Amino acid sequence: MICSTGSTLVLDDGFGNQGSTVRLRSVRQITADEREALLVRFGKKDPEEQQAPAEEEVEGAEVEELG
């Protein structure tokens, strides 16, 4: 149970750290975009391919020679 004033969770990570505790200060629901980012970050989902932006014509700056 997680209460509004803060809670402590007991962890079992499967690597012998059973009984480790973590203190929680707040809990919130994540958005769909945050969920996707977490899945990609932890290798549960492949990142989507992003297309490179189209090249734009850039006007160069003029150079004045001194001397």
N, CA, C and O atoms as CSV, one atom per row, in Angstrom:
chain,resi,resn,atom,element,x,y,z
A,1,MET,N,N,0.844,-1.173,0.000
A,1,MET,CA,C,0.000,0.000,0.000
A,1,MET,C,C,0.895,1.244,0.000
A,1,MET,O,O,1.887,1.307,0.726
A,2,ILE,N,N,0.541,2.203,-0.801
A,2,ILE,CA,C,1.273,3.470,-0.864
A,2,ILE,C,C,0.349,4.550,-0.331
A,2,ILE,O,O,-0.768,4.709,-0.822
A,3,CYS,N,N,0.804,5.291,0.665
A,3,CYS,CA,C,-0.044,6.340,1.245
A,3,CYS,C,C,0.427,7.717,0.786
A,3,CYS,O,O,1.538,7.861,0.276
A,4,SER,N,N,-0.408,8.711,0.967
A,4,SER,CA,C,-0.128,10.050,0.468
A,4,SER,C,C,0.994,10.756,1.221
A,4,SER,O,O,1.563,11.709,0.690
A,5,THR,N,N,1.331,10.333,2.418
A,5,THR,CA,C,2.385,11.000,3.184
A,5,THR,C,C,3.754,10.398,2.930
A,5,THR,O,O,4.738,10.850,3.515
A,6,GLY,N,N,3.841,9.395,2.077
A,6,GLY,CA,C,5.113,8.736,1.776
A,6,GLY,C,C,5.087,7.311,2.261
A,6,GLY,O,O,4.425,6.990,3.248
A,7,SER,N,N,5.798,6.469,1.579
A,7,SER,CA,C,5.828,5.055,1.912
A,7,SER,C,C,7.222,4.502,1.683
A,7,SER,O,O,8.072,5.153,1.075
A,8,THR,N,N,7.443,3.303,2.174
A,8,THR,CA,C,8.696,2.601,1.945
A,8,THR,C,C,8.374,1.310,1.217
A,8,THR,O,O,7.487,0.562,1.630
A,9,LEU,N,N,9.095,1.045,0.130
A,9,LEU,CA,C,8.920,-0.196,-0.619
A,9,LEU,C,C,10.091,-1.117,-0.333
A,9,LEU,O,O,11.228,-0.664,-0.204
A,10,VAL,N,N,9.815,-2.412,-0.235
A,10,VAL,CA,C,10.858,-3.410,-0.054
A,10,VAL,C,C,11.126,-4.027,-1.415
A,10,VAL,O,O,10.199,-4.475,-2.090
A,11,LEU,N,N,12.401,-4.054,-1.827
A,11,LEU,CA,C,12.778,-4.524,-3.154
A,11,LEU,C,C,13.327,-5.938,-3.131
A,11,LEU,O,O,13.953,-6.368,-2.162
A,12,ASP,N,N,13.080,-6.647,-4.214
A,12,ASP,CA,C,13.725,-7.931,-4.483
A,12,ASP,C,C,14.079,-7.889,-5.960
A,12,ASP,O,O,13.229,-8.163,-6.807
A,13,ASP,N,N,15.338,-7.545,-6.284
A,13,ASP,CA,C,15.738,-7.376,-7.672
A,13,ASP,C,C,16.209,-8.668,-8.330
A,13,ASP,O,O,16.573,-8.662,-9.505
A,14,GLY,N,N,16.206,-9.768,-7.595
A,14,GLY,CA,C,16.624,-11.037,-8.164
A,14,GLY,C,C,18.128,-11.234,-8.156
A,14,GLY,O,O,18.607,-12.252,-8.656
A,15,PHE,N,N,18.888,-10.301,-7.610
A,15,PHE,CA,C,20.340,-10.400,-7.564
A,15,PHE,C,C,20.863,-10.429,-6.131
A,15,PHE,O,O,21.996,-10.024,-5.871
A,16,GLY,N,N,20.055,-10.897,-5.224
A,16,GLY,CA,C,20.494,-11.039,-3.841
A,16,GLY,C,C,20.317,-9.797,-2.996
A,16,GLY,O,O,20.788,-9.749,-1.860
A,17,ASN,N,N,19.656,-8.803,-3.524
A,17,ASN,CA,C,19.424,-7.584,-2.749
A,17,ASN,C,C,18.029,-7.584,-2.130
A,17,ASN,O,O,17.412,-6.530,-1.976
A,18,GLN,N,N,17.548,-8.740,-1.787
A,18,GLN,CA,C,16.217,-8.847,-1.215
A,18,GLN,C,C,16.179,-8.133,0.132
A,18,GLN,O,O,17.075,-8.297,0.960
A,19,GLY,N,N,15.158,-7.360,0.334
A,19,GLY,CA,C,15.017,-6.660,1.600
A,19,GLY,C,C,15.525,-5.234,1.563
A,19,GLY,O,O,15.360,-4.506,2.542
A,20,SER,N,N,16.142,-4.806,0.460
A,20,SER,CA,C,16.558,-3.408,0.341
A,20,SER,C,C,15.300,-2.539,0.331
A,20,SER,O,O,14.263,-2.957,-0.183
A,21,THR,N,N,15.384,-1.357,0.886
A,21,THR,CA,C,14.215,-0.492,0.938
A,21,THR,C,C,14.466,0.796,0.159
A,21,THR,O,O,15.598,1.265,0.033
A,22,VAL,N,N,13.385,1.344,-0.351
A,22,VAL,CA,C,13.412,2.607,-1.074
A,22,VAL,C,C,12.303,3.476,-0.508
A,22,VAL,O,O,11.171,3.018,-0.346
A,23,ARG,N,N,12.619,4.712,-0.211
A,23,ARG,CA,C,11.633,5.646,0.336
A,23,ARG,C,C,10.987,6.416,-0.816
A,23,ARG,O,O,11.688,6.945,-1.678
A,24,LEU,N,N,9.673,6.478,-0.833
A,24,LEU,CA,C,8.924,7.208,-1.863
A,24,LEU,C,C,8.399,8.514,-1.287
A,24,LEU,O,O,7.886,8.555,-0.168
A,25,ARG,N,N,8.537,9.587,-2.072
A,25,ARG,CA,C,7.983,10.869,-1.654
A,25,ARG,C,C,6.703,11.202,-2.404
A,25,ARG,O,O,5.808,11.846,-1.858
A,26,SER,N,N,6.614,10.759,-3.666
A,26,SER,CA,C,5.403,11.041,-4.436
A,26,SER,C,C,5.251,10.009,-5.535
A,26,SER,O,O,6.215,9.360,-5.940
A,27,VAL,N,N,4.030,9.871,-6.007
A,27,VAL,CA,C,3.697,8.937,-7.080
A,27,VAL,C,C,2.770,9.678,-8.031
A,27,VAL,O,O,1.854,10.379,-7.600
A,28,ARG,N,N,3.015,9.517,-9.340
A,28,ARG,CA,C,2.129,10.121,-10.334
A,28,ARG,C,C,1.989,9.169,-11.508
A,28,ARG,O,O,2.831,8.295,-11.715
A,29,GLN,N,N,0.946,9.339,-12.258
A,29,GLN,CA,C,0.713,8.526,-13.443
A,29,GLN,C,C,1.529,9.100,-14.594
A,29,GLN,O,O,1.548,10.314,-14.798
A,30,ILE,N,N,2.204,8.231,-15.350
A,30,ILE,CA,C,3.005,8.697,-16.476
A,30,ILE,C,C,2.128,8.823,-17.720
A,30,ILE,O,O,1.092,8.169,-17.844
A,31,THR,N,N,2.569,9.677,-18.631
A,31,THR,CA,C,1.841,9.867,-19.885
A,31,THR,C,C,2.222,8.753,-20.864
A,31,THR,O,O,3.171,8.004,-20.629
A,32,ALA,N,N,1.485,8.656,-21.942
A,32,ALA,CA,C,1.772,7.648,-22.966
A,32,ALA,C,C,3.159,7.860,-23.569
A,32,ALA,O,O,3.870,6.893,-23.842
A,33,ASP,N,N,3.551,9.122,-23.780
A,33,ASP,CA,C,4.879,9.423,-24.329
A,33,ASP,C,C,5.986,9.015,-23.361
A,33,ASP,O,O,7.011,8.478,-23.781
A,34,GLU,N,N,5.784,9.269,-22.068
A,34,GLU,CA,C,6.774,8.874,-21.063
A,34,GLU,C,C,6.893,7.351,-20.990
A,34,GLU,O,O,7.986,6.816,-20.807
A,35,ARG,N,N,5.772,6.666,-21.133
A,35,ARG,CA,C,5.772,5.198,-21.118
A,35,ARG,C,C,6.594,4.657,-22.276
A,35,ARG,O,O,7.418,3.761,-22.092
A,36,GLU,N,N,6.372,5.201,-23.472
A,36,GLU,CA,C,7.126,4.766,-24.644
A,36,GLU,C,C,8.620,5.026,-24.462
A,36,GLU,O,O,9.448,4.183,-24.808
A,37,ALA,N,N,8.964,6.199,-23.917
A,37,ALA,CA,C,10.367,6.542,-23.700
A,37,ALA,C,C,11.020,5.573,-22.712
A,37,ALA,O,O,12.172,5.184,-22.902
A,38,LEU,N,N,10.301,5.180,-21.665
A,38,LEU,CA,C,10.841,4.227,-20.697
A,38,LEU,C,C,11.033,2.844,-21.320
A,38,LEU,O,O,12.032,2.176,-21.052
A,39,LEU,N,N,10.085,2.414,-22.144
A,39,LEU,CA,C,10.209,1.114,-22.810
A,39,LEU,C,C,11.435,1.086,-23.718
A,39,LEU,O,O,12.156,0.090,-23.758
A,40,VAL,N,N,11.672,2.177,-24.447
A,40,VAL,CA,C,12.846,2.265,-25.316
A,40,VAL,C,C,14.114,2.303,-24.474
A,40,VAL,O,O,15.082,1.608,-24.782
A,41,ARG,N,N,14.119,3.104,-23.420
A,41,ARG,CA,C,15.306,3.275,-22.575
A,41,ARG,C,C,15.769,1.965,-21.948
A,41,ARG,O,O,16.970,1.718,-21.836
A,42,PHE,N,N,14.825,1.129,-21.542
A,42,PHE,CA,C,15.182,-0.122,-20.881
A,42,PHE,C,C,15.163,-1.326,-21.818
A,42,PHE,O,O,15.160,-2.468,-21.359
A,43,GLY,N,N,15.150,-1.078,-23.135
A,43,GLY,CA,C,15.307,-2.136,-24.120
A,43,GLY,C,C,14.108,-3.034,-24.324
A,43,GLY,O,O,14.246,-4.126,-24.874
A,44,LYS,N,N,12.944,-2.603,-23.898
A,44,LYS,CA,C,11.733,-3.402,-24.085
A,44,LYS,C,C,11.072,-3.118,-25.424
A,44,LYS,O,O,10.176,-3.848,-25.848
A,45,LYS,N,N,11.515,-2.059,-26.088
A,45,LYS,CA,C,10.939,-1.678,-27.372
A,45,LYS,C,C,12.026,-0.993,-28.197
A,45,LYS,O,O,12.837,-0.243,-27.654
A,46,ASP,N,N,12.045,-1.245,-29.496
A,46,ASP,CA,C,13.004,-0.596,-30.387
A,46,ASP,C,C,12.565,0.837,-30.651
A,46,ASP,O,O,11.372,1.102,-30.799
A,47,PRO,N,N,13.528,1.773,-30.712
A,47,PRO,CA,C,13.153,3.170,-30.988
A,47,PRO,C,C,12.614,3.315,-32.400
A,47,PRO,O,O,12.998,2.582,-33.311
A,48,GLU,N,N,11.714,4.279,-32.562
A,48,GLU,CA,C,11.162,4.548,-33.887
A,48,GLU,C,C,12.204,5.274,-34.725
A,48,GLU,O,O,12.951,6.112,-34.220
A,49,GLU,N,N,12.244,4.945,-36.004
A,49,GLU,CA,C,13.157,5.622,-36.929
A,49,GLU,C,C,12.660,7.040,-37.135
A,49,GLU,O,O,11.476,7.258,-37.391
A,50,GLN,N,N,13.558,7.999,-37.023
A,50,GLN,CA,C,13.197,9.387,-37.264
A,50,GLN,C,C,13.877,9.853,-38.540
A,50,GLN,O,O,15.068,9.622,-38.747
A,51,GLN,N,N,13.101,10.515,-39.395
A,51,GLN,CA,C,13.661,11.017,-40.645
A,51,GLN,C,C,14.442,12.294,-40.385
A,51,GLN,O,O,14.053,13.124,-39.563
A,52,ALA,N,N,15.540,12.433,-41.092
A,52,ALA,CA,C,16.342,13.649,-40.978
A,52,ALA,C,C,15.560,14.806,-41.590
A,52,ALA,O,O,14.870,14.623,-42.594
A,53,PRO,N,N,15.659,15.987,-41.000
A,53,PRO,CA,C,14.937,17.128,-41.578
A,53,PRO,C,C,15.490,17.479,-42.953
A,53,PRO,O,O,16.669,17.265,-43.236
A,54,ALA,N,N,14.630,18.016,-43.793
A,54,ALA,CA,C,15.044,18.403,-45.148
A,54,ALA,C,C,16.091,19.507,-45.058
A,54,ALA,O,O,16.019,20.390,-44.203
A,55,GLU,N,N,17.065,19.434,-45.962
A,55,GLU,CA,C,18.122,20.455,-45.972
A,55,GLU,C,C,17.537,21.775,-46.432
A,55,GLU,O,O,16.753,21.832,-47.379
A,56,GLU,N,N,17.936,22.841,-45.739
A,56,GLU,CA,C,17.465,24.170,-46.088
A,56,GLU,C,C,18.626,24.984,-46.648
A,56,GLU,O,O,19.781,24.803,-46.264
A,57,GLU,N,N,18.289,25.877,-47.559
A,57,GLU,CA,C,19.290,26.769,-48.132
A,57,GLU,C,C,19.592,27.853,-47.099
A,57,GLU,O,O,18.691,28.563,-46.650
A,58,VAL,N,N,20.858,27.974,-46.731
A,58,VAL,CA,C,21.261,28.958,-45.734
A,58,VAL,C,C,22.136,29.996,-46.400
A,58,VAL,O,O,23.111,29.660,-47.072
A,59,GLU,N,N,21.788,31.257,-46.213
A,59,GLU,CA,C,22.552,32.341,-46.809
A,59,GLU,C,C,23.757,32.617,-45.915
A,59,GLU,O,O,23.619,32.761,-44.700
A,60,GLY,N,N,24.936,32.688,-46.525
A,60,GLY,CA,C,26.165,32.903,-45.764
A,60,GLY,C,C,26.321,34.351,-45.337
A,60,GLY,O,O,25.722,35.253,-45.923
A,61,ALA,N,N,27.124,34.562,-44.322
A,61,ALA,CA,C,27.420,35.901,-43.844
A,61,ALA,C,C,28.495,36.519,-44.720
A,61,ALA,O,O,29.368,35.820,-45.233
A,62,GLU,N,N,28.427,37.816,-44.885
A,62,GLU,CA,C,29.437,38.497,-45.687
A,62,GLU,C,C,30.656,38.779,-44.826
A,62,GLU,O,O,30.531,39.072,-43.637
A,63,VAL,N,N,31.823,38.690,-45.424
A,63,VAL,CA,C,33.063,38.906,-44.704
A,63,VAL,C,C,33.750,40.147,-45.249
A,63,VAL,O,O,33.906,40.305,-46.460
A,64,GLU,N,N,34.155,41.018,-44.349
A,64,GLU,CA,C,34.866,42.225,-44.750
A,64,GLU,C,C,36.316,42.078,-44.346
A,64,GLU,O,O,36.629,41.816,-43.185
A,65,GLU,N,N,37.211,42.250,-45.332
A,65,GLU,CA,C,38.624,42.122,-45.039
A,65,GLU,C,C,39.164,43.426,-44.455
A,65,GLU,O,O,38.869,44.513,-44.952
A,66,LEU,N,N,39.939,43.302,-43.419
A,66,LEU,CA,C,40.542,44.467,-42.800
A,66,LEU,C,C,41.996,44.573,-43.236
A,66,LEU,O,O,42.674,43.563,-43.425
A,67,GLY,N,N,42.471,45.812,-43.396
A,67,GLY,CA,C,43.898,45.921,-43.652
A,67,GLY,C,C,44.313,46.799,-44.739
A,67,GLY,O,O,45.508,46.932,-45.003
